[in-house]
Amino acid sequence: MKVSLNVNGRTREAEVEPRKTLLDTLREDLSLVGSHAGCEHGVCGACTILLDGEPVRSCLMFAAQADGYAITTIEGLAPAPGELSVLQDAFCETHGMQCGYCTPGMILAAQALLQRVTEPSREDIVDAISGNICRCTGYGQIVEAIELAAERLRQVNMPRSSANADNAPAAPHGDRS
Amino acid sequence: MTAHPPRLKFVSSNRRVREDRRFVVGQGRYVADIVVDEMLHVAIVPSQHPAARIVSIDTSQALTMPGVVYALTGEELAKAVDPLMNGLDTPKVRRYPLAVGQVRYAGEWVVAVVAESRAQAEDAIEKVRIEYEPLPYVIDAEEAITAASAKVHPEHGTNVLLDRTFVWGEVDRHFAESPRHLKFQVKWGRNSTVPIETFGVVAKWDPWREMLDVWASIQMPKYPDQISRALRIPANNVRVHHDVDVGGSYGVKRGIKQTVLVSHLSRIIGRPVRLIEDRLENMRAGDAHGPERLFDVEVAFNDRGIVKSMKMRALDNVGAYAGRSPFQLGKPIGAIVGPYKIESVQYRAIATLSNKAAQEAVRGFGQSPTNYAIETAIDKVAGALGLDRIEVRRRNFIRSDEFPYLIPSGTHYDSGDYHTVVDKVLRHADYDALVRERDALRASGMMAGIGIAACLEPSGGNSSFEPLLNEKNTTTTWMDSCRINIDGVGFVTVAIHTTSSGQGHETLAATVVGEVLEIDPDKIRIVRPDSLASLPSNTPVGSRMAIMMGGACYHAAQKLKSKLTQIAAHQFGVAENDAVYAQGNVTDPRSGKTLSWIDLVNIGHRQYHALPPGMDPGLETTHVMQVPTATKLPEDGRVQMYPCHSFEFHLVLVAFDPEIAKPQIRRYVIGHDCGTVINPHIVKGMTLGGIAHGLGATLLEEFVYDDEGQILTQTFMDYLLPSSHEMPDVEIVHHCTPSPFTVFGQKGSGESGYLGAPAAISGAINDAVSSLGISFSRLPIRIAAISDAIAAADKIKKG
């Protein structure tokens, strides 16, 4: 069957079997291999993408089910080739990763949090990434990265949605501020 | 021994980790991202039985399914390949990628179906018909070593792969003379590192070039050699691509059976073949479980808590095949007394086969279970005497002025200052306040306990346990290498010769070369040639890369610096020693003349006539580095195991509600001394990640088999990995005791945290429940076990 997907602001079409997951479709048909397969049963979060700004397991849904939503993958976050988003740069600053395999899903989960909350507490951050398993870091430097990104984003003199990422839809800001 | 540079500019500074940039944008290049034209896919038919004779296999229906190209059985495969390598001399324990004639554990791979897509291959495996005749099986290690038990490999005659008793020092006399003895048993449950990326491999055989190209999620010493031997092809027909990012390993990414399987399939089908394990294949039959070890420990000590001697029996259930895993009983011999002055040790190491999945090397290579047993002993000695657990440790510690310290089993510890690290941790944590906090929690009705662990991380990764446990093995080197080239335009490229799985080796190499050459590490390119273009490397095992690859980079850079200096000195007409190298330029202080980097590059690349007589043109150096301190084979059951010994001291406060019994870590402080730190970000990540891994091993993770020999924990819903909720904020207290045996004084840190966390966290739980007169002697200590034990103890109390 033919699916039409809005990925990172572009409409992409693919011919897939109805049973094909969104994760496999992104990776195999759209060459977006930044989303990773970890457990393929919805626990580890390595396949996390954003669907209308909310983190979702792309291994647990069919490509056909994503029709009509705005999909953001890790490839959609960098503002320009060779240039990192504030959040991505913060992960580099604190070394919030080791092998990098969980990192795209982790960053997208954090991205969704920072879209909603300008001053996240440590608990907010821990909650936001608790569905993403990292086997390397023990999470400490990931939490630090998200704290740092939140702080830097607060200092950016522009509206949250454009400072954060190109493609993420505008979301209500600031639960807390 | 090399003189340390006077002042370090890049080493130990908080520089970014260069690998991170590609990972945060999703541009890592993992094996599943590699697409080769015409690539086929594999799915596996697993065994349903823990032991059974294969009566017949019928693949005819599967072969008619859409997209199916081939179906391979073990019988056919065994005709074309040799058995996979065993570490011990156990030739009758034969292991092939697919079961041959008999299955030996539930989940074992029996038939490989190859199709145009993975989905088609998965569809087709359901059509394979296998008739089995069930055989007796054995799951429990103690049962497996009895004469009457079912034999996993009948032709081997016994399930015992290894049964060696070492006696180092006067154990009998020390036991006879010691006024106090105690003995106990503890069990380390079967768990593993379980990377989020499963193992994967793509192999492509080109019959016209006679070349096997392999891309894999691999971390294994001698991988191309093992492929070559199993496939019976020359090793220079095997090209392993090292520019593949590995999505976590921590020891286990050693998929030799997977690689031999797809390589053979590619050879017979004539197309590239890929196998990416799914989570089920990985958990039950990726052959990547870790140690499962039963310890019987007896210690002899005096009224002051000084432990004089120890007897340890370690029985490891290695599963259905031998592989390299029994060596995990050997590596801890290099730190068998921990940080303590225990004068004599009797160590009996037994590895037994069983009808469980095969084991692989796991972070620490057996050291963390052994540390857990040693630390439990020290806690019990303190408990028996009513002494403070920290004080007993202090009394037994090797003192800082006693290094290098020779332990009974033949290893010299390089350096350390254990008393100071403990003092720093207690000061940082305000230990008295921590005790008050524990007591206040107890007063409020909570169960609360403090856990303590002191242990060593042997590092540098020599492989001396091989000749120690297998006398046919004569290995005394475990080298690593570096090649540096300055190109004709003056840019520096450094080649490293292995894959990485998150350890930041590119950052390490650039930092070290930048330090020595006094140039900006960010301007140095790091490349990973394929295995045929590589110098020898033994991959990141045994906490060795800072020491070994860092050391190789240092020495190669020193050679290059020397060459540049010689070129300039020749121009100045002075001796090499009279010319001064600084930041890439060389000066003659007496004449004031200077040759710049670009001048030197020009001479090296273009002006042979200006080179010192006899010097080769070009600006390229290599260094193949021997493991420091490794000079000879074992003698009398003693050997220098690893060169360096990092120290860690854990202090943990755990509390939980007596009915819910979910342990919460309220405070976690670790003192860490790994000598000179090359990159603080990387070492911090290793330590925190190691603690998380240790927390999992202590409280959550286990590959559980039922009495029918079936594995119960095959998914992440029942094999639980620590999430951000379980991990506490960890406070790290640094100390630096440089190693005298390494170029910057660095030691290893790749296993830090993991080596002491299980002892510390289990100790805290045991402290919490001690008032009930109970304790836990097997890991993991799951929530249900705690609440059940508390309920049972309450019942007895209430009578």
Interface residues (C-beta under 8 A of the other chain):
Chain A: E17 R19 K20 R27 L32 V33 G34 S35 H36 A37 G38 C39 E40 H41 V43 C44 A46 T73 I74 E75 L77 A78 L84 Q88 D89 F91 C92 E93 T94 H95 M97 Q98 C99 G100 Y101 C102 T103 P104 I107 I125 V126 D127 I129 S130 G131 N132 I133 C134 R135 C136 T137 G138 Y139 G140 Q141 I142 V143
Chain B: R16 V17 E19 D20 R21 R22 F23 V24 V25 G26 Q27 G28 Y30 A32 D33 A119 T193 V194 P195 I196 E197 D245 V246 G247 G248 S249 Y250 I276 D278 R279 S501 G502 Q503 G504 H681 I682 K684 G685 M686 T687 L688 G689 G690 I691 A692 H693 T715 F716 M717 L721 P722 S723 S724 H725 M727 D729 V730 G753
